[in-house]
Amino acid sequence: MIPSPFHGIFASLAEEMKSVAGHSQKPQEITKEIPVKEEKKAQGAAGQVALDIYEVDDYYIIKAPIAGVKVTDVDIEVNENVLTIRGVRRQTDDIPSQHYCLRECYWGEFQRSVTLPCSIDARRVKATFNKESILKILVPKEEKIKIVRIND
């Protein structure tokens, strides 16, 4: 048997299509039930978004790829040293569940909170959302107060 370029659930489907190719049956007549695995989430629970956090000079920079989300559907909240990103990724297609072969994309509300090692001044936080759907948040590090001792 020649190794298939397909992997996982598609490997058996590819083999079945090869066996049918020599017969008079058309490929669209093949019916194979493929189980759809969906991650069950607790009621009221929100999905999460992946983050990269790094330091550059006097800033913490938080990057989050959030494709499929409009900037109007994103909210950034600051509470002391915790920064929270909330949003919603809306499914625009109305596709019945039984038509999916695989479902890995998360649709719905998402939320991610990170605790930074300093307090955050919300008025100084800046955020951008580029055309590649990358949310970039610049969080200035707290300004250190220099203590000057005056000797008598």
C-alpha positions, 0 to 999 in steps of 0.5 A, a space after each residue: 500500500 502506498 503511503 497516503 499524503 492524508 492523515 487522521 480522519 481523512 486517510 480512511 476517506 482517501 482510501 475509500 475514494 481510491 477503491 471507488 475510483 475503479 468502479 462506476 460509482 461516483 465519488 459524491 455517492 460515498 457517504 461516510 459518517 465522520 464524528 465531529 469533536 467539539 470542545 464542550 464549554 461550561 455554561 457561561 464560560 468564555 473562550 480564551 485568546 492566545 497572547 504574547 507578552 514581552 518587554 521593550 524599553 519602558 513598556 510591556 507589549 501584549 500581542 493577541 491574534 484575534 482573526 474574525 473579530 471586529 475592533 468594535 467587538 473588543 474591550 480592554 479593561 484595566 484593574 490595578 495590575 490586571 489587564 483583561 481582553 474581552 470580545 466576541 467572534 461572531 459566526 457569519 455563516 449559518 452552517 448546520 452542525 451535521 455538515 461539519 467534518 471538523 470544528 476547531 475554531 472558537 466562535 462566541 465570547 472570549 476573555 483573557 486576563 493577565 497579571 503584570 508585575 506592576 500597577 497599570 495606569 489605564 490612561 496611559 495604555 495604548 492599543 492598536 488593531 492592524 489589518 492582519 487582525 493583531 491586537 497590540 497593547 502597549 502598557 507603560 511600566 510604572 514610573 519608579 519614584 527616585 528617593 532622594 535622602 537629604 542629610 542634615 
